[in-house]
Amino acid sequence: MSTTTHAPDASVAVDAPRPFDRSAPLDRQHVYLLAGAYVVLLTIYTAVGFAITQWWDTSSAGDREADLNRWFEGHRTEQRNQLAEWGSALSNTETKIALVLMLLPLMLWMYRRWHDWAFLTIALLFEVSVFGISSKIVGRARPPVEQLDGAPTASWPSGHIAAAVVFYVGLAMVVFWHTRWWVSRTVFTVIAIAAPVIVITARLYQGMHYATDAAGGVMLGILALLLVRELMIRSGRDPRVTRSL
């Protein structure tokens, strides 16, 4: 009995997945979805901001909220002022740009793909866009204390705090995708919690934001991370990769 081996039919195309470094982090459909989500979230943050300025700030509850800023102002010292300046600098625009630029070659070298860096960068750009436009539209005044820092935007929501959540929590998410080593996971979990908390405390201390601005910033940062992560997964560029390092 003879057997005949048939060669693969060259006319049949096999759709192999494209390497991560040769594919965009989002396909066209999900770029449109991201744009739609931006419009929705911008509308929500603008509406909430107007509600705060029109009803909350003029109420007794709004005045009690400002008491926290007054308390911080009453406990200022030169040393604490310096510490607050350093804490706020963890999420300054210059700091974020420098860290993001340094992470690009590092992540390319470590992970052999650019999607982890794109995840952080897209989430940061999304957060900045929502915060920046809604802040300009709403124009909430800063707390009724002396401000120890300057900013071109208004009080609602806190872009400093939103960016701190996106960057430091997002960085921890990337680490969790790539390693099971408990030391790395523990270190970056601590950073993901400590850095935003330090930035929140510093911005309240400096009189730059109310507590509601801080809460809005935290929520915006979390939403930006979850949204970009989900859209990358749906685009077939799943960033969740676990390696035993």
Secondary structure, DSSP 8 states (H G I E B T S, - for coil): ---------TTS-------GGGS-SS-HHHHHHHHHHHHHHHHHHHHHHHHIIIIITTSHHHHHHHHHHHHHHHT--HHHHHHHHHHHHTT-HHHHHHHHHHHHHHHHHHHSSSHHHHHHHHHHHHHHHHHHHHHHHH-----SS--SS--SS-SSS-HHHHHHIIIIIHHHHHHHHH---HHHHHHHHHHHHHHHHHHHHHHHHTTS--HHHHHHHHHHHHHHHHHHHHHHHHTT---------
